[in-house]
């Protein structure tokens, strides 16, 4: 019987064909909110499943089939990247049982976003390869993220924000109308309960605006 990740990879392939993304090579990263309100989702396995669902995307985009991982509250941690081999108990091993990680505090997004930018534009040699960042948050985003998103619009990074839970996501809802950017480099959608959304629907939403950004970023020579 195929594993859940194998089934998810097939669903991603189908979505990529539908959106004409089958030949795209991109780095994929996930940024996970680890503020206090997220605690139940870490404990009940929802976050582990989200990591698996996004890893399925990374296996189709990334040459190394690797998903880069960050967690943040007021502080942030850049964690070991995950592949199918390490997926098993990734959240328990690297997050829940890792005493070095600051967890279950309040929100502060800009520092982790700056570290994402640092990794892909300063530390990596292939710095014009597109980067697709899935940013999971359950509310309380601070307004200074607008400055980071605006300044990073000249970089090969697309920010896909996913709001989960019952917050109003006031800051994230304004991303699409944010002015002063070279290209529209961010998108947001909201899911009340990510664990109840099918893979087909999740991947369709996740990859909805990325193709438009790829086209615009190529036209502006931000990516090759």
ABEGO torsion letter per residue (X at the ends): XBBAAAAAAAAAAAAAAAAGAAABBBBBBBBBBABAAAAAAAAAGAAAAAAAAAAAAAAAABAAGBBBBBBBBABBBBBBBBBAAAABAAAAAAAAABAABBBGBBBBAAAAAAAAAAAAAAABABAABBBBBBBBBAEGBBAAAAAAAAAAAABABBBBBBBBEABAGAAAAAAAABBGBABBABBBBBBABAAABBAAAAAAAAAAAAAAAAAAAAAAGABX
